[in-house]
């Protein structure tokens, strides 16, 4: 197996099939790792991308550790095979902390390489990866008391990765907001939240002075009547084409600078809408660690 002129993609747990459908020129797979020929491809189903993989022949556990440390200090093991031997090698490398992140903390600044033991005497490693987090997975110290569901983690992760978030006093629309996890995140940031759903928010969320809830449909709100909005958020459960129609209406008739929407992958032909979302100029489509079988679409003004 040759690794020169390849890129390695790590699929999120349980979504290997989605990444396999998206990638082209795949020459090998080992668990969640996909090796594809050529430069990095624009894919959404990769949790981490190994940008400069190289094959390193080793004679022993100690030899593997020495050769990795000669390249750089910080390495994260993604164990796909030969697990015990791989762990013994990792134990000889400098410790890398993987403790959960407190929301509001910036992403790690140091370069974190990734490696795996492909065969007993062959290490495959990439000093440069797309994510500074171990295996590209962003894990937080969770708030288990206030948020009504774990959906709030999507916004925590997104704001951490982008290092952009609503500022105090900015107006945010939260469409399809029940039971209120996203409204809570935005209100805690000091934003003014106009929260719309046919169902009410959880009582303790609705009492937040920064949140104004209105009973109604996310799709019924006319952007021409909404006025100027800083952010539009949607975690609505709906078919992707219906969400796309709503977004296009807001982009055409509304006055909104920033969009954050969860694209729920429902229906048999959801990939058509996914491609349409990805094609919107100035936008980005990604799979967050906190996402399930869904994607997050972002457009910042």
C-alpha positions in Angstrom: 0.0 0.0 0.0 1.4 3.4 -1.1 0.5 6.5 0.8 2.3 9.2 -1.2 -0.1 11.6 -2.9 -3.1 10.5 -0.9 -5.3 12.1 1.7 -6.9 10.2 4.7 -10.4 10.9 5.9 -11.9 9.9 9.3 -15.6 9.3 9.3 -17.8 10.1 12.3 -18.8 7.0 14.2 -21.6 5.3 12.4 -21.4 7.4 9.3 -18.8 5.5 7.3 -21.3 4.8 4.6 -22.1 8.4 4.1 -18.4 9.3 3.7 -17.9 6.4 1.4 -20.7 7.7 -0.9 -19.2 11.2 -0.9 -15.5 10.4 -1.5 -14.0 9.5 -4.9 -10.7 7.7 -5.7 -10.8 5.6 -2.5 -8.0 3.1 -2.6 -8.2 1.6 1.0 -10.3 1.6 4.1 -9.4 0.6 7.6 -12.4 1.0 10.0 -13.4 4.7 9.9 -10.3 5.7 8.0 -10.5 6.1 4.2 -7.5 6.6 2.0 -8.2 8.4 -1.3 -5.8 9.4 -4.0 -5.0 13.0 -4.6 -5.4 16.3 -2.9 -8.0 16.9 -0.2 -11.6 16.7 -1.5 -14.3 19.0 -0.3 -16.4 16.6 1.8 -18.8 17.2 4.7 -18.7 13.7 6.2 -15.1 13.8 7.4 -14.6 14.4 11.1 -10.9 14.9 10.5 -8.7 15.0 7.4 -5.1 13.8 7.4 -3.6 16.3 5.0 -0.1 15.0 4.6 0.0 11.2 5.3 3.2 9.4 5.2 4.2 5.7 5.7 6.9 5.1 8.3 8.5 1.7 8.5 9.4 0.7 12.1 11.6 -1.9 13.7 10.1 -1.8 17.2 7.8 0.1 19.6 10.6 2.4 20.6 11.7 3.0 17.0 8.1 4.1 16.2 8.0 6.5 19.0 11.4 8.0 18.1 10.5 8.5 14.5 7.2 10.2 15.4 8.9 12.5 17.9 11.5 13.4 15.3 8.7 14.8 13.1 6.9 16.8 15.9 5.9 16.6 19.5 2.1 16.2 19.6 0.4 13.1 18.2 -3.0 11.5 18.6 -3.5 7.8 18.0 -6.5 6.6 16.0 -6.3 2.9 16.7 -7.7 0.9 13.8 -5.7 -2.3 14.1 -2.9 -3.9 16.2 -4.5 -2.0 19.1 -2.2 -3.3 21.9 1.0 -2.6 20.0 -0.3 0.8 19.0 -1.1 1.8 22.6 2.4 0.8 23.7 3.8 3.2 21.1 1.4 6.0 22.1 2.5 5.5 25.8 6.0 6.5 24.7 4.9 9.7 23.1 4.3 13.0 25.0 0.9 13.1 26.7 -1.9 15.0 24.8 -4.8 16.1 26.9 -8.2 15.2 25.6 -10.2 16.6 28.5 -13.6 18.2 27.7 -13.6 21.9 26.7 -15.3 24.6 28.7 -17.6 26.6 26.4 -16.0 30.0 25.7 -12.5 28.5 25.6 -10.7 28.9 22.3 -9.8 25.8 20.2 -6.3 24.4 20.8 -3.6 26.5 19.0 -0.9 23.8 18.7 -0.6 21.5 15.8 -1.9 18.0 16.6 -0.8 15.2 14.3 -2.7 11.9 13.8 -1.3 8.4 13.4 -2.3 4.8 13.2 -0.5 1.5 13.1 -1.5 0.2 9.7 0.5 -3.0 9.9 2.6 -4.4 12.6 5.7 -2.6 11.4 4.1 0.3 9.5 3.0 3.5 11.0 0.9 5.9 8.9 1.0 9.4 10.2 0.1 13.0 9.2 1.6 15.9 11.1 -1.0 18.2 9.6 -4.7 17.6 10.0 -7.8 19.6 9.4 -8.8 19.7 13.1 -6.8 20.7 16.2 -9.0 18.3 18.3 -8.2 14.7 18.9 -9.8 12.7 16.1 -11.6 16.0 15.1 -14.1 15.4 17.9 -15.2 18.4 20.0 -16.3 17.4 23.5 -17.5 19.9 26.1 -18.1 20.1 29.8 -21.8 19.7 29.5 -24.5 21.7 31.4 -26.7 18.9 32.6 -29.1 21.1 34.6 -30.4 24.0 32.4 -30.7 23.0 28.7 -33.8 20.9 28.0 -32.0 18.7 25.4 -28.5 18.2 24.2 -29.2 20.1 21.0 -27.4 23.2 22.5 -24.1 21.4 21.9 -24.4 22.0 18.2 -24.3 25.8 18.7 -21.5 25.5 21.3 -19.4 23.5 18.9 -20.2 25.7 15.9 -19.3 29.0 17.7 -16.1 27.4 19.0 -15.0 26.2 15.6 -15.9 29.4 13.8 -14.8 31.7 16.7 -17.8 33.8 15.7 -21.0 34.1 17.7 -23.9 36.5 18.3 -22.9 39.6 20.3 -24.8 41.2 23.2 -27.8 43.1 21.9 -27.9 41.5 18.5 -31.3 40.2 17.3 -31.6 36.5 16.7 -34.6 34.6 15.2 -34.8 31.0 16.5 -37.3 29.2 14.2 -38.8 26.0 15.5 -37.3 26.7 18.8 -39.2 24.3 21.2 -38.1 23.2 23.8 -35.6 26.1 23.8 -32.0 24.9 23.9 -30.8 27.1 21.1 -32.7 30.1 22.4 -31.0 29.5 25.8 -27.5 29.5 24.3 -28.2 32.7 22.4 -29.8 34.4 25.4 -26.8 33.5 27.6 -24.6 35.2 25.1 -26.5 38.4 25.6 -28.4 38.4 22.3 -32.1 39.4 22.0 -33.9 36.2 20.9 -37.3 36.1 19.1 -38.3 32.5 19.5 -41.0 31.0 17.3 -42.7 27.6 17.6 -46.2 26.2 17.7 -45.2 24.6 21.0 -44.1 26.6 24.1 -40.6 26.6 25.4 -39.7 24.9 28.6 -40.8 27.1 31.5 -37.4 27.9 32.9 -36.1 28.8 29.4 -39.1 31.0 28.7 -38.5 33.1 31.8 -35.1 34.3 30.5 -35.5 38.1 30.0 -33.6 38.0 26.7 -36.1 35.6 25.1 -39.4 36.6 23.6 -41.5 33.5 22.5 -44.2 33.7 19.9 -46.6 30.9 19.0 -46.4 30.2 15.2 -44.9 28.3 12.4 -41.3 28.8 11.3 -42.4 28.6 7.7 -45.2 31.1 8.0 -43.1 34.1 9.1 -42.8 36.5 6.2 -39.2 37.9 6.0 -40.6 41.1 4.4 -42.4 41.8 7.7 -39.6 40.7 10.1 -37.4 43.8 9.7 -33.6 43.7 10.1 -32.2 40.6 11.8 -28.6 39.8 12.8 -29.0 36.0 12.9 -31.5 33.4 11.7 -31.3 30.0 13.4 -33.3 26.9 12.5 -33.1 23.5 14.0 -36.6 22.6 12.6 -37.3 19.0 11.8 -38.4 19.1 8.2 -37.4 17.8 4.7 -34.3 19.5 3.4 -36.0 20.9 0.3 -38.6 22.7 2.5 -35.8 24.2 4.6 -34.0 25.3 1.4 -37.1 27.0 0.1 -37.4 28.9 3.4 -33.7 29.9 3.3 -33.9 31.1 -0.2 -37.0 33.2 0.6 -35.1 34.9 3.5 -32.1 35.5 1.3 -34.3 37.1 -1.4 -36.8 39.1 0.7 -35.3 39.4 4.2 -32.7 41.5 5.9 -30.6 38.9 7.7 -26.8 38.9 7.9 -26.1 35.4 9.3 -27.7 32.0 8.9 -27.3 28.8 10.9 -29.5 25.9 10.0 -29.6 22.2 10.7 -30.3 20.2 7.5 -32.2 17.1 8.6 -31.4 14.3 6.2 -34.9 13.0 5.6 -36.5 11.6 2.5 -35.1 9.5 -0.3 -33.5 12.3 -2.4 -32.0 14.5 0.3 -28.6 14.8 -1.4 -30.1 17.1 -4.1 -31.0 19.6 -1.5 -27.7 19.1 0.3 -25.8 19.9 -2.9 -28.0 23.0 -3.4 -27.2 24.2 0.2 -23.5 23.6 -0.5 -23.7 25.6 -3.7 -25.0 28.8 -2.0 -22.1 31.4 -2.4 -20.3 32.3 0.8 -21.8 29.4 2.8 -20.4 26.3 4.4 -21.9 22.9 5.1 -20.4 20.6 7.8 -21.0 17.7 10.0 -20.4 18.6 13.7 -19.5 16.2 16.4 -22.9 17.0 18.0 -24.8 16.3 14.8 -26.5 13.0 14.2 -27.7 12.1 10.7 -27.9 15.8 9.8 -25.6 18.6 8.6 -25.1 22.2 9.7 -25.3 24.9 7.1 -23.8 28.3 7.9 -23.7 31.6 5.9 -22.1 34.6 7.6 -22.5 38.1 6.4 
